[in-house]
Amino acid sequence: MLTKFMVHNDYVPQSKDDHEGRFITVAGNVGAGKSTFTRILGQSLQFNTSFEKVIGNPYLEDFYRDQKRWSFHLQLYFLSQRFQDQKRIGQEKSHHIQDRSIYEDVEIFAKSLYENRKMSQRDFDTYSELFYCMMTPYLIKPDLMIFLNGSIDTVLNRIDKRGRAMEKQVPKSYWMDLHRRYEQWISEYKESPVLVVNIDEADLLARPDQVDLIKKEIQNILNVKNNYQ
């Protein structure tokens, strides 16, 4: 099955005027294809797009060499970039699709580093306080999350295929741990409806018909979502 639609029982719809625009965020493990989905669906839907900053990231290469030393710095950088994105999207009030959600930074990556003893208790507490106490009240919630999910083999093959040297230094166990965390996290996620896309079957570059299919599903979900309010 290419897609599956999910709404958590505890999801609370948000009231939104038509002129505010619709906000979609694309989530998934490293290598899942978030940037490709964001770019292609952004063009198809005629939504503005924003992408995770990898090139020019001042901490990423250091982090992959020494996760324990650089984890806090990297996570703060990503959190800052994502929050700036959120602020800009909210101010523009236009239709927008975003590569990676701010929730992943907190619930997947920072928590994984802390629980695997690559971020200290002190740093994790500071990071969590910054997000939950200072940022959360100002976040705009997505109208829809697209979650890219599939087998860990597909993720590992895509990481290997794109050939980033710094990612190849990371042990397979790290990606497998993230994969498990993503599946647990999405089952508990309740900030918005979720459209799960099976990356074992999806290939938007080679299958334009899949782009049209997913586009129609998104449009239907966003239209129906108005009835939740």
Helices and strands as residue ranges (DSSP letters): E 3-6, G 18-20, E 23-28, H 34-45, E 48-50, H 60-65, H 67-92, E 96-99, H 102-104, I 105-110, H 111-115, H 121-129, I 130-135, G 136-138, E 144-149, H 152-162, H 165-168, H 172-188, E 194-198, H 208-225, G 226-228
